[in-house]
Amino acid sequence: MKHVLARNKALQWTKSYVLPEFPYDVKCMLAEQKCPDHSMRIRIIEFLQADMTKYLEGSLYPSTQQYNDVVNALLQAHPFLDEDGCGFFLWKRALKDRFKYVRRPIEDDEQVMRNKCKFGHRRGQTKKSLTDISFDEVKIVQIKTFAWFPVFVSMSYAAVIVLLVYLGVHVQALSKEICVGVELLVPWEETVCLDSEADEHINWFQQEYMKTEKDWKEIDKRMSQTLEIRRKLIGSRTPLKDILKMFPFLKCPYQMFREFQLLTRTDIYKKTKHILESYSENILTSFSVVDNPINIALQEKMKQHTDEDMLKHMKMTATCLLLPDVFGDDPSLFVIVNEKVQVSTPVLEVKNPFNVDVCEFSLYLEKEKLTRVDDCVTALAALIAAFHVFGVECPRRLSQTLNFLETLIFDMHSPYFPSMKEKLKEVGFQHPVT
């Protein structure tokens, strides 16, 4: 009763924000002080966003202070949610992203449309690169970057025809409506400020990266402290070469995995190892890859070895290489074997996959080698992590494969990807018995 009365007292926003009454399963998790998994974090964020909207009388644009008040209330009530000291930034960013997600499809709210149109007027500008700026010569104050925002406009039938023809779209069957709603992506320049503290961290990273003996404990600490500014830079599409110049340790698989864990609370390496171990037999015996050259090469190589660990390693490597073939995706967007990388999205380059002595695994991003790793588990984990850490959108022709992997990594169930069951059934895929 005290909780309800406290919420009914205030008709306008105050700093003494009172958390909403969470559902029973969420309350149980919070009472047990268990670290929430990915789906539970989403539920908490959804309830906070819905409660804030009611508290703000329907507004979908909370202020920075209001975000701070809600996240502070959450972490004060449940301190265990502030893991590694980065909880405040992670929960705040998740809450802001939720509001963006809710606003995106709205077309009939005056405030939302006004802001979309306002942001959409920033046109005709070019992105400023940081590559010519020397960190030794200039103290960074502001970085101008661009994000893309959807703007809904109303266009006449004739204007739509002109636009579609310009884009090379076949328009013969287009019905002649008087007016058509079109969503356009327009650039909005936003400024990311780096204060003197952030600048000091960046200079330290650059100097430490050149050392033979690195202080990994201090690196971990500073990477946690700079997480929020790094996510802002990546989220606003700062060029990759600039991100890696400022934070060179993101080239290290360990730091990529740690960043992934800070963002998702998930041990990507452990999950990936479990997937390859559990599903290798099913994948290697599925009908769609029986006659695949990689599978044939694997069978030939396995005849030359009897060591169980060696055979297990070879099977896991083949599983990694054949995943996109099983799900009908484009293998060239996932892994390149003994050839040159041609795609800009994260992709693995593998040389001599079944020769343990000379086998090489490398992760490429924007056609540049990001890092070299020792085995297929680390390579696949780094590939998945790269999409999340660097904010890269999944290619459409790789979606089934990444959906399968992320379903298992985040312990999600098939309803999130309704076509997944049918696809698995189609290729004769059976879940392993656990």
N, C-alpha and C positions, 0 to 999 in steps of 0.2 A: 504493500500500500504506500509506503514511504516513497518508493521509486516513482509510482504513478503520480503522486502529488507533486513531487519535485519537477516532473516534466510539465505538468499543467500550470505551474505558477508563471513561467516565463512565456510571454507572447512574442518577444523579440529576442534576437541573438544576444547571448551573454557569454563571457569567457568560462563561466562555470557550466560548461556543457555536460549534460547527463547522458550516458550511453543508453541506447535503446534496449528493450527486453529481447535478447537473442532467442532463437529457436532452441528447443530442448537439447538437440544433439550438439549444437555449438556451445551451449552452457555447460554440458558435461565435459567437453573437451577443454574448455577454459578452466573448469573446476579442477580437473586432473592435471592442469598445467602441462599438457602435451603440446608439442610443437605441431601446429596445423599443417596438413598437407596442402597441395596446390588447390584442390577443389574446396577445401574448408576455408582457405584464405579468400577465395572468390566469394563464398557465401557471406563471410564477415564484411567484406568490402561492399557487397550489394546491399546489405542491411544498413550499413552506415550511410551509404549514398542515398538510399530511400528515406532514411530518417532525417538527414540533413535537408533534403528537398522539402519535406513537410515543415521542418523547423524554420526554413527560409521562405515559407509561404509560396512554395512552388518554383522558386528561382533555381536555375541550373548553373549559376555562376557564383559559387562561394568565393570569398576573398582568401588571400594567402593566410591571414590571421585565423579565419574560420577553419581552414584545413588544419592549421597548427593546433587549434583548440581541440578538434576532434581526435587527432592522432595522439596528442598529449594525454587526453582523457583515457583513450584505449590503453596506452602503455603504462599509465599510472595505476589503472585498475588491474592490469595484467602484465607486470614487468617482464615475465618470461618471454613475451613476444618480441622484446628488444634484444634479439640475439646478435652477438658480435658488435654491439653498439651501433649498428646500422639500421635498426628497426624503424626509427622515426622516418628516415628518408625513404625506405622501401614501402612502408604503409602509406605515407603521404603521396608518393608517386602512383601507387596502385589506386588510391582514392581519386586522384586527379584524372588518371586514365579512364576510370569508370565513368566519371562525369562526361568526358569527351566521347566515350562510346555511346552514352545515352543521348547526347546532343546530336550526334552525327546524322541520324535519319530524320530528324524533326524538320517539318516544313511549315507548320501552322502556328508556331510560337513567335510572336513579334520580337521578343528579346533575342532569341537564338538567331532568327533570320537577319536581324540588324547587325549582330556581331559577325555573322558569316559574310555578309556583304561588305562590312567594314574591313575585314581582313582581306577580302578578295580584291580590293582596289590597289593593293601594292603590286604593280605589274612592271614588266619591262626592265627589271634590274637583273644584274648578274651576280652570281655567288662569288664572294671574295675568298680567295685561297690563302692559306697561311704558309704555304711552302717557301715563300720568299722572305718570311719574317724570321730573323735570327733571334733565338731566345737569349743569346748572350748579349745582344745589342739592345733589345727592346723589352721593357716590362709590359706584359700583356695587361690591358685594362678591359677591352671589349673584343668579342669575336662576333662578327655579323654572319649569320647563317640563314638558310631558308627552310621552312617547312611547307608542305603542301596541304591545303585545306579544301574540302568540298564546298562549292557554292552552287546553289540551285537557281537556275534561271529559266524563264519562260520564253520559248522561241516559237516563231511561226512555222507552219509546215514548210514553206519555201526555204527558210533559214536552216531548218534541220536537214533538208535535202542537200543544200550547198555544203553543210558541214560534213555530212556522211560521204558525199562524193569526194570531198577533199581528203577524207581519211581512207578512201578506197573501199567503202562499205557498199555492198549490193543493196539497192533501194527499191527494186521493182515491186516487192510485196508490201511495202510500207503503207499502212492505212492513212488516209488523208484526214487527220484530226485537225481541228482549228488551231489548237495550241498544244505543244509538247513540253513536258518538264524535263530538263536536261541537267545532269550533275557535272559540273566542270571542276577540275582541280586547278587551283590558282596558287601562285607563290605568295607567301607572307614572310617578310623579313623579320627575324627576331634576333635580339642581341643577347648573347651569353657572356656574362661578366666574370672574369677571373680576377679575384682580389690578390693581394700580395701573398697571402698564405697559400693559395692554390698555385701561384707562380713559384713559390719556394719549393713546393712539393714536386712540381714538374721539372725544375732544374735539378733537384736531388735525384729523381728517377733517371734522368738522362746521364748524370754522372755515375750513378750506381750501376747502371746497365753496362757500362764499359769496363767495370771491374771484373777481375777473374774470380775473386772470392766475394760473393754477394751476401748481404745481411738480409736473409729471407724473412726473418721475424719483423724487421723494420719495414721491409717492402710490404708485407701483409697489412701491417698497421696503417701505412700511408695509403695503400690502395683502398682500404675501408674508409678512410677519412675523405678521400676524393671521389667516392662513389657517386654522390649526387651530381657534382659538376660534370663528371664523365658521362653519366646517363643523359644529362641535358645536351651535351655536345653531340653525342651519338644520335639522340632523338631528334635533333634539329638538322641532321644530315651533314654534319661537318665531314669533309673528305677523310677517307680512311687513312691516307698517308699522314694527315695532320694529327689524327687521333693517336696513331702509332708513334709519331714523333714525340708527342707529349707524354704518352703512357706506353713506353716500349715493352714493358713486361707483359702486356696483353698478347705478345707474340709467344709467350711461354705457355704450354698446355696447362701446367699447374695453375697459373693465374687465370686462364680462361675458365677452367673448371671451378675455381673459387668464385669468380665473378658470377658464373651461372648459378652456383649454390646461394650466393647472396641474393640473387634476383628471384630464385624459384624455391629455395630451401630443399634442393634435390641434389644428391650425390650423382652426377652424371656418369662418372667413370664406373661406379659400382653398378648402376642400373644398366649401362651398356654391356658390361661384362656378363651380367645375368641374362640379358636378351640373347647374346651370341651363343652362350653356353646352352640355353634352354631350347632355342629354336633352330639350331644348326641342322639337326637331323631332318626336321620337317621341311626346311627350305631346300636342302640339298637333294631331297628325294621328290620334291614337287614336280608335277608333270611338265611345267613350263620351262624348267632349266635342266632336265635330264640330258638333253643333247647339246647344252651350251658348251662352247669351247673351254670355258673356265672350269666347268664341272668335269669335263673329259680330262683336262690337264691335271686336275686334282686327283682323279682316280689313278692316273698313271704314276704320279709322284708318290701316292700312298703305298704303292706296291714296293717302293724302294726303301720304306722305313717300317720299323716295328715299335719304336719307342712311343708309348701312349701319349706323353706330353707333346711330342712332335706332331703326332697325328691330330691331336686335339687343336693345336695351333693352326695347322693347315686347314682343317675343317672350318674353324672360326674365320679365318682369312677369306676362304671361298664364300662363306655365308655373307660376309660384309660386301664382297664384290657382286654377289648375285641378287641382293635385296631388290633393286629397282626392276630387274627382269621378272621377279616373282609377282610384283604388283603392277606390271604393265607400264612402268614409267620409263623415262629416257635415261639409260645408264650413263650417258656422257655428262649429265648434270650431277652425277653422284660420285663417280670414280672413273679415272682415266688410267688405263693399264698400258704401260710401255709406250705412251704417246704424249704429244704436247698438249698442254691445257689450253682450251679455246674459250671457256666461259668465264664470266665475271663473278657469278655467285660462288659461295663456298663449294669447293670440290676437292676430292682426294686424288693425288697422283701416286700410283703404285708401280714400282719397278720390281721385276723378278719376284712375284708374290709368293711362290712356293719354294724359293731357294733361301733358306734361313740365313745363310752366310752373307748374301749380298742383297737381301730384300730391303726396299726403301719405301717408307710411307711419308708423304708430305701433304700439308694442307695449303691450298691456294685460295686466295681471295682477291678479286679484281685482277686476275691473271698473274698475280705476284705471289711468290712463295712466302707464306706466313710463318710456317714452322715445320720442322722435320721431327717425326716421332718414331718410336722403336717397334710398335706392334699394332695390330689391327684394332684392338680394343681402344687404345689411346687415340688412334686415328679417327675411328667412327665417333667416339665421344667428342673429340675436338671439332669434327664436322658439324655435329648437332649443336654443340655449344656456340659455334661461330654464328649461326643464324640468329640466336637469341642475343648474344653478347654485342654483336655489331648491328643489330636491328635490320637484318636482311630479310626481305620478303621471300617466302618459299616459291620457287618456280612452279607454275601450274602443272608442268609435265613431271614433277617430282612429288606432287602433293600426297599421293597414296602411300608412298614409302615413308615420308616424314610423318604423316598422320599415324601410321602403324607404330613407328618408333616412339613418338610422343605419347600415344595412348598408353604404352607400357611404361614409359619413363615417369609419367605423371600419375600413374595408377588410375587412369580414367577408364570408363566403361564404353562399350560399343555405341550407346545412343549418341555420343558426341560425334561419331563418324558413322552414320547409318549405312553407308555403302561398304564398310569394311568387312562385315560378316559375309556378305554376298561375294566379295572379292576373294576372301580366304576360302570359302566353300568352292568357288569356281576353280581354284588351282589345287584343290585337294588338300588344303592346309588344315591341320588339326592342332589345337592347343595342347601343349605338353602337359602331362600328368604331374601335379605337384603334391 
